[in-house]
């Protein structure tokens, strides 16, 4: 038994030495084949659009094909499992909302710890959520909405684009604010939720500004308030919840960014982070973001992003405890 234990220790030391030696070489070679970007949402939403912008710029920057692979559903669990099943070699990454690590794990039970399993490499775009309504919905502001729900109990529905994400959390907060008179309807992504919102199958949803600003400007939807203390440059006439005396609806910073497996060797992880930073900071990429109505990302290192995620999760945990939201199965 002692001999076998000694052999195992020798093998572990040898394997660690090999990884230490080979990791810098892997980092230097990366990428020498196509890269896959998994998106935990269907085509048409902000994560998909951001991933396709990033893929286009990475192709030009790295000289390798970059494929976007949409895997919606399961509150990002389907996409996360696809990433977990791939080697930690930098050729399979995920592009999705930061809520995958800060919001969803608080309400969706998974057999793994997302914060330990995945690392947030870089932000692509900041995200600000706005409460929008069907164009023919009678209320035109939040006060009128709350009054309307009291006089029409359980006749108003709000679409939730994914269980546990920022849209879900804000929707549950609004439901509680209405005295539970609003019904929450789950969807597998933003795009189908917006289709039903315009068709009046549901009357409300929280979605990111870039997704809905064109629909608001064209009159297909109307915006009631932004989950921020300030207004958006893309919807300057729409007040923030902070302006309306509802600071609880001003949630911490959210974003769409790039995730990799935390088991990725550090030299390779640093290389990936460096290449992502080059693309995200390039003027051409930022012009493309602005052209699609996306807010610019924060300039933050991986360590700073970890700190931001931890603070956001602590804030959201307190909200979820206050709302007494139940844990859903994966």
C-alpha angles and dihedrals in degrees: 000000000000090000092052090048090052091050090052092051092049090049092049092050091048092048091049091049090050092050091048090052098043099042096076089049091051090049092052093049095047118142109028097136138033120303124221121213111199114206119199092212139062122262115284104046131101095265091053093045092047091048092052092049090049093046091053093051094043091053090056095042100043101029093229133109113263117200126198112217115191114209107169129177139052093073089286092309092114091054093042092053090049089054092046091053092056124083116265090243101116095253095102117051134159128232114199147116121304086238086080085078104024108035112018098054089059094061106022118067114221131175089239137050108249093200091056097037098050136042123209103229104182143339118248099185138355117242130219119182124218130193108235132182138199108277092244096046106122101228116083100187140023095266091052089047094054091046090049094051090053092052092041103038117197093355094105122077129196121203117230111202094203135358112259099010128117092271089054094048093050091045091053090048090053091047090054092046089054092054091256091298093126120081118222115218118193122224135182096240143339099275098062090042091055092048090056091043091057089046091052094239083127126018104209145027141166111232137157117278095241091057096052108026093089090048091050093048091049092050096245091117136014126224120224106179143340122237091237141087089241138041126264121249087226095052103028095164094057115091124227119242086244090062089052094056093255103116093161087075092058099093127187122273117300130188148166115247151143123288129193134178112278088225090068108122110260098240089053093043090052090049092051092047090050093051092047091050091052091054097042093049095045112114091228092056093047090050088053090051092052091047089060094045095254121151116235118259125247117262100239138146122232089260091051091047090053090053092048091049092049092051091046092050092050091052093047093046089058091051093048091049090050091049091044092224116183126239112249124214115253 
